[in-house]
Amino acid sequence: MSVVPAFYVQDIESGYFMRSDGEGGIDYVPLITDAEFFDDRQSAIDTAVDCLNGWVIFECWKTA
């Protein structure tokens, strides 16, 4: 079993987490369990910079 990083983005103003809206855009949810992760740090950073004024990125690990 291997583990790989997963990156979650949280808006510091609302406290909501990012996820895909299913149509190529971004949606926000209050719980990290409903959020979607980014596979790499740079994608998480780029999306956060484009969509939010202030943000936090959490790096977690998931099994691959």
C-alpha positions as CSV (number, residue, x, y, z in Angstrom):
1,M,0.0,0.0,0.0
2,S,1.3,3.4,-0.9
3,V,0.2,6.9,0.3
4,V,0.2,10.1,-1.7
5,P,-0.5,13.7,-0.7
6,A,-3.9,15.3,-1.0
7,F,-4.4,19.1,-0.7
8,Y,-7.5,20.8,0.6
9,V,-8.2,24.5,0.2
10,Q,-10.1,26.5,2.8
11,D,-11.4,30.1,2.4
12,I,-10.3,32.0,5.6
13,E,-13.2,34.5,5.4
14,S,-16.1,32.0,5.3
15,G,-14.3,28.9,6.6
16,Y,-15.7,26.9,3.6
17,F,-13.7,24.3,1.6
18,M,-13.5,24.1,-2.2
19,R,-14.9,21.4,-4.4
20,S,-15.8,21.1,-8.1
21,D,-19.3,22.1,-9.1
22,G,-19.3,19.4,-11.7
23,E,-19.4,21.9,-14.6
24,G,-15.8,23.0,-14.6
25,G,-16.3,25.6,-11.8
26,I,-15.8,25.8,-8.1
27,D,-18.3,25.3,-5.3
28,Y,-17.9,25.7,-1.6
29,V,-18.9,23.4,1.3
30,P,-18.8,23.8,5.1
31,L,-17.2,20.4,5.9
32,I,-13.9,19.1,4.8
33,T,-15.5,15.7,4.4
34,D,-17.6,17.1,1.5
35,A,-14.6,18.9,-0.1
36,E,-12.5,17.6,-3.0
37,F,-8.8,17.4,-2.8
38,F,-6.1,18.6,-5.3
39,D,-3.5,16.0,-6.3
40,D,-0.7,18.5,-6.3
41,R,0.2,21.6,-4.2
42,Q,0.7,23.9,-7.2
43,S,-2.8,23.3,-8.6
44,A,-4.3,24.0,-5.1
45,I,-2.3,27.2,-4.9
46,D,-3.2,28.4,-8.4
47,T,-6.9,27.7,-7.8
48,A,-6.9,29.4,-4.4
49,V,-5.1,32.5,-5.9
50,D,-7.7,32.7,-8.7
51,C,-10.8,32.3,-6.6
52,L,-10.1,33.5,-3.0
53,N,-8.8,36.6,-1.2
54,G,-7.4,34.6,1.6
55,W,-6.9,30.9,2.0
56,V,-5.3,28.0,3.8
57,I,-4.1,24.8,2.2
58,F,-4.1,21.6,4.2
59,E,-1.8,18.8,3.1
60,C,-3.1,15.3,4.1
61,W,-2.2,11.8,3.0
62,K,-4.4,9.2,1.2
63,T,-3.9,5.7,0.1
64,A,-3.3,5.2,-3.6
